[in-house]
Amino acid sequence: MSRLLEVTELTAGYGPVQVLHGLDFHVDEGEVVVILGANGAGKTTTLRALSGMIAVGGRVTLAGRSIAGRRPETIVRLGMAHVPQGRGTIADLTVEENLRVGAFTRRDGEVGADLDRWYQTFPRLAERREQLAGSMSGGEQQMLAIARALIGRPRLLLLDEPSLGLAPLVTRQLFEQLGDINREVGTTVLVVEQNANLALGIADRGYVLDTGLIATSGAARDLATDDSVRKAYLGY
């Protein structure tokens, strides 16, 4: 697999508070990679740094092109989509209007076909295509946020705590769909997630953050059986 995302000595923070202290990691084309860590470890900050939402130091390349310091809209056009915590759907727009907003970078004639594709993947969205996004359940809004990101045909999808606030059954279904999307469409995924069991279940590799540093990394199956990871994040 070719290297899609390469991160070297990444630093970032908020004002005088430095949160990330020189991260080195990568994501290969077609992989699902999970970032685990306790609250405050720097997981969300990492995704914000990658997508241009905060100032960074170090080197970040996407498909060989430097993206460190670029504006978020430029990074989107280069092939990265970010679904933040809280989903970020546009409450006053319908489901279909939200999806069409996600296709704003597209200059081809295949948006309609992609709408059909994601309606098939997320049938609940098809049922509610004329419904205002703000009136839907949390699980439905999360599906919409992910579909809206995917309709832009990103090379790399960043997901920040997709299970946050969702019922366990909805969360399991969502992760099954993410695994299917990765296998069937080939979208590369970098996901931050507190539910380590589900995240490691669909991931190829993972990194564990601890106070802005990478504490350990490895294949998902190895992290799932690592004693320290099991005790800290898997609950057994």
N, C-alpha and C positions, 0 to 999 in steps of 0.2 A: 504493500500500500504506500501511496505517496504521502508526504507530509503536507497537511492542509494548514494547520495553525502551529506556529512556532513562537514560543514565549521565552524570553531570556532576561533575567534580572529585572523582572517587573516590580516596580514600586508604585504605590498610590496611596492616597489618603484624603482627608477632609481638613482643609486649613492646615493648622500646625500639627494635626494628629496623623501620623503615618500608620497605615493599616497593613499594607503589604510591604514585605521587607526583602524583595529580590527573588521572585518566583521564577523557576525554570520548569516548563512543561510543554507538552505538545499534544496535538490531536491529529491522527492520520485520516486520510480520506475514507469515508464509509464507516468509521468507528462510532460507537457510543461510549463516551467517557464521562464518569461521574466524579464530582468533587464533593467530598464529605467533610464534616467538621462541626464542632460545637457552635452555638450562637456566639457571634463576635469573632470567629476565627478568620473572617475575611472572604467568605464565599461570595456573597452578593457584591462586595467591592471588586472582586476579581472579574465578574461578568460586566459590571459597569465600566471597569477600566478597559476591557477588551472592546466594548461597543462604543467607546468614545464619550461616555457620559461624564467622566471625570478626567482630570489631568493625570498623566502617567509619566514614569521614567522607565528606562529600559527599552527593549526591542520587542515588537510584536509584528509578525508577518502573517498574512493570509494569502495562501497560494503563491508565496514568494514575494508578495508586495507589502511594503511597510505600511501599517495602519496606525501606529502609535502617534497620537496627537492629531489624528484626522477627525473631522466632524462626523457625528453619528450618521447623517444622511449619506455622506460619502462612503462610510463603511457598509451601510446597507446596500448601496449600489455595487460595491465590490463583492457582495455575496454573503453577508452575515445578517442574521435576523435574531432579535433578542425579545423573548417573552419575559417581562419582569415579574417580580412578586406583585400580587394584587391584580394580575391579568391585564389591566389597562385597556379594556375594550372601550369603545366610544358609546356611552350609555344612550345618547339621544339619536343614534343611528340604528337602522335595522341590521339584522344579521348579514344580509346580502350587501348592504352598504359598507359595513365594516370590512367584509371580505374584499370588496372592490378597492377600498382604501389600501389594503395590504398589497394590491397589485399596482400601486402607483408608479413603480419603477419599470414596469413591463412595457415594452415597445413592440410586442408581437401580437398576433391575432388569436392567441390560444387561451385567453383568460376565461372565456366561457367554458371551454373544455375542462380547465382546471377547477372552475367552480363545481362542475358536475362531479369531478373526481373527489373533491373534499366533501361534497354533500353525500357521496356514497360512503366515504370513510367515516363520517360523523353524521349518521342519518337524523339525529335529533336536530341538527342545524338545518337540514332540509325541511323538516317539519315546521321550523320556526323562522324561515328565511325572511318573512315580512314582520317579525316581532322585534320590538326595540331591545337592544342588547341589555340595557339596564334592568329590564323586567325579568330576565332569565335567572335560573339558579346558578350557584357558584360553579358547579361542575359544567354546566352548559356554557358559561362564560369562559371557562378555561379551555374547553374544546374550541370555542370561537377564536380565542387569542392564538392558539396554536395553528389553527387552520389559516387565520389571517397572516401569520408569519410564513407559513408554508406556500401560500399562493404567490408569494414573491419569488419562488424558486431559489431559496438560499442554498449556498453550498454548505454553510454551517449554521445550525440552529442552537441558540443559547436559551436554556430554560432555567428560570430561577424559582425553585421550590414549587413545582407544578401541583403538588398535592396539598398545598397550604389551604386549610379551611374546608377540605373536601371530606366527605364520608368515606370510610374504608373501602366499600364496594366500588364507589365511583373512582377512587384512586387506583384500585387494581385494574379496572377497565381502561383507565387512561394510560397506564403504563403498558398494558398489553397492546394498545393501539400505537403507542410510540415505538415499541419493538417491531410491530408489523410495518410501520412507515419506514423505519430504518432498513429493514430487510427488503421490502418491496420497491421502495422509491430510491433508496440509497442515500438518503439525507444523513449527513454527519451531524451528530448531536453531542453537545457539551451540557450536562445537566448538574445543577446544584440541588441537592435534595436531602431532607432530614430523614425520610423513610429509606434507610440504607438497604433494607432487605429488598424492596421493590427495585430500587435504582441499580443495585448490583446484579439483580436478576436479569436485566436487559443490557447491561454494560459489557464492554470488552475489557476496559481498564478503569482504574480509579486513582485518585489522589486524595490524601487526607491532609487538610490544613489545620494548623495549630498556631494561633496568634500570628497570622500573616506569613507563616513559613510552611513549606511542605514537610510534614512529619514522616510520611511514608507513601509509597505508591506501588502499584503492581497490577497484575491481572485481576479482574473482578473476582474470579473464583478463588484466588489466593487471599484477597482481602476479606472475602466472606468467611474464611476459615482461620484468619489471623486472630490470635487470642485477644490482643489489645483492641483491635477493631471490633471484634464481637462484643466485648464487654462495654465498650464506649458507645457503640452505635447500633448494635443489633439486639441488645437486650438479653443476651444469654451467654 
